[in-house]
């Protein structure tokens, strides 16, 4: 199925990434041109998560991905977790969000899990 690259629609909150001790880079976001049989668009998010202060992170980190339609309504979400015990400097972010509308904005938010 054909897709569109929509990385330009991504909004990252760098101050929250800094607080969590990570940096998200190398992002590529794409969406299928047409909805699937359930009426959902498949949004693929790929990138890298790196530790800002060396090779470890102090806390577990949650990455929340929210998709918004043209009315600024949340139409799809996903969450990816990174454990501080298993984090060795760099990890791959590879997630799929099933969006109930065509996404025109995507917000990626990092949060410390205590």
DRENZA-165954 format. One record per residue: residue in three letters; y, z, x of N, C-alpha, C, O in turn. Coordinates in steps of 0.05 Angstrom, whole numbers, plus 5000, padded with zeros to 4 digits. Each point is the difference from the previous one (the first is absolute). Layout:
REM residues N
ALAYZXYZXYZXYZX;...
This chain:
REM residues 114
UNK497650005017502450004983502550005018500250165018;UNK501749664977502549995016501650264998499950144980;UNK501649925041501650255001502749945011500549795012;UNK501350404983502749995011500450245019499150224994;UNK502249725028500750225019502650124990502049864998;UNK498050404997502450134988500950255017501050194989;UNK498649795037500750225017503050074997500850235003;UNK500949574992502950044997500650194976502350094998;UNK495949964984500450174977499550305007500450174982;UNK498749895042499250275007502550175008501749915015;UNK498350334974502050205009498550235012498350134987;UNK502349935039498850235013502150215002502449955001;UNK496750304998501950235003499550125028498450185003;UNK503049715017499650075028500450305005498650115017;UNK503350024969500450285005497650174992499550215012;UNK499049704968497650154992497749945019498450175005;UNK501549595006498149935021500550185024498150115012;UNK504449914996500750165023499250294996498950135018;UNK501749974958499350284994496950045001499150225009;UNK499449584983497150025000498849955028497750045005;UNK504049875014499149965028498749735004498449975019;UNK502149844963498849735002502149784999502350054994;UNK496849715012501649764996498149794988497849965010;UNK503249914969498549784988501249745011502449964999;UNK495949865012501049755011498049784995497850044990;UNK503049725017498249764998499249944972497849904995;UNK503850174985499349964972499749714992501649835008;UNK496450124976499849754985499050074972498050134997;UNK503549784983499450054973499749734985501849835002;UNK496150144983499649754985499050074972498850214996;UNK501649604986499150044972498849734991501049795006;UNK496950234978498849764988502049884981501550134986;UNK498649605014501849854982499650054971501949994984;UNK495650065008499350034972498650274996498650105017;UNK501750014959498750244992497049954997499249784995;UNK499250435009497149974997499350024970501750014983;UNK495750005011499150014972501050254985500149994976;UNK500550235039501050244988503150004997501150194991;UNK500249595017502949984999501450145023502450054998;UNK496250015023501150145023500349815024498449825004;UNK503850235012500549855024498950175024500450245001;UNK498249625017498950145023502049985023500749795009;UNK500350454999502050025022498650115024498850224999;UNK501349645024498750095025502150095019502049865005;UNK497750385006501850125019498550045026498050145000;UNK503149755022498750045026502250075020502249894999;UNK497250285020501950075021498750215019497650044999;UNK504150085017499150205019501550264996502450004994;UNK496250225009501250275000499750115028497850025011;UNK504550045002499950125027501350275000501850064985;UNK497250115033501150275003502649975016500149855020;UNK502050294972502649985014500050165025501449935020;UNK497150294981500250185023497550015016498950215006;UNK500049565002497649995017497749894985500249794987;UNK497550355014497649884989498950164976497949944989;UNK503650275002499150164977502250044980502449955006;UNK496850134970501950084980499450294993497750095001;UNK504450074993499650294995498850064973498550204998;UNK502049644982499150054973498649764989500349775009;UNK498150274970498849784985502349864986502050124992;UNK497849625006502149834988498949844977497949885002;UNK503750104977499449834977502049784999502450055003;UNK496749704994501749774997499849914971497849924991;UNK504450104994500049924972501349724998502149955012;UNK496649874975500949724996500549964970498250034984;UNK504349915009500849954972501049724997501749915016;UNK497349954964500949734993501850014976499450164981;UNK502749695018501949994978500249724990500149805015;UNK500250174958500449734988503049954999501650155010;UNK499249624978502849924999501750194984502549995001;UNK496350184982501550204984500250275015500850204988;UNK498349815037500050245016498050214989500450245004;UNK497649674983497950184990497750005020499349805012;UNK499550444992497750025018497749864986499350074977;UNK499549735036497949854988497450015016497949894992;UNK502150265030497650045016500550205022502150005011;UNK495950164994500350205022497350035015497949944989;UNK502350165035497750065016500750215020502450035007;UNK495750125003500550205020497949985022497649964995;UNK503450065030498249995024500550265015502350085004;UNK495550045005500250265015499249965029498149855006;UNK503350295011499450005029499750295008501950164997;UNK495849915014499450275008501050055029499549835017;UNK501850394987500950065028497750055019500249955024;UNK497550144965497650055017498849745010498849995021;UNK501549794964498849755006502049795011499249775004;UNK503350304999502149815008500350005031500450215012;UNK499349565000500149985029502149815010499549835017;UNK502950194972502349845009500749764984502349944995;UNK495749924996500449754984497849974980497650035006;UNK503149894970498149954979500949754985502449935000;UNK495749944987500749764984500550094971498450154988;UNK503749745001500650034971498949754987501049785005;UNK497150254977498849774986499350104972498050144997;UNK503649784984499650104973500549784979501449805006;UNK497550234971500549824978501050154976499050214993;UNK503149694995501150114975499649804978500649765003;UNK498450334974499749834977502450054982500250224988;UNK501549595009502650034986499949874973499149774997;UNK501850384982499949904973502349814994500349914977;UNK501450035042502149804998500449885028499250115020;UNK502249654981500549885026502050175015502250054990;UNK497150055034501850185014502349855013499649805014;UNK502850314982502449895013501150195020501749935017;UNK497550324982500850215019497550175006498450054982;UNK501450045043497850175008501250225018501549945019;UNK497950314974501050225015497750145014497950054987;UNK502450005039497950145016501250265009502050015015;UNK496750214976501150275005497950175015497750024991;UNK503150105031498350185016500650284992502350084996;UNK495650095001500250274992498150175016497649935004;UNK503350305006498350195014498350154979501050094979;UNK496449935027498250164983499450265015499149995022;UNK501550234965499650265013497350124995499450225009;
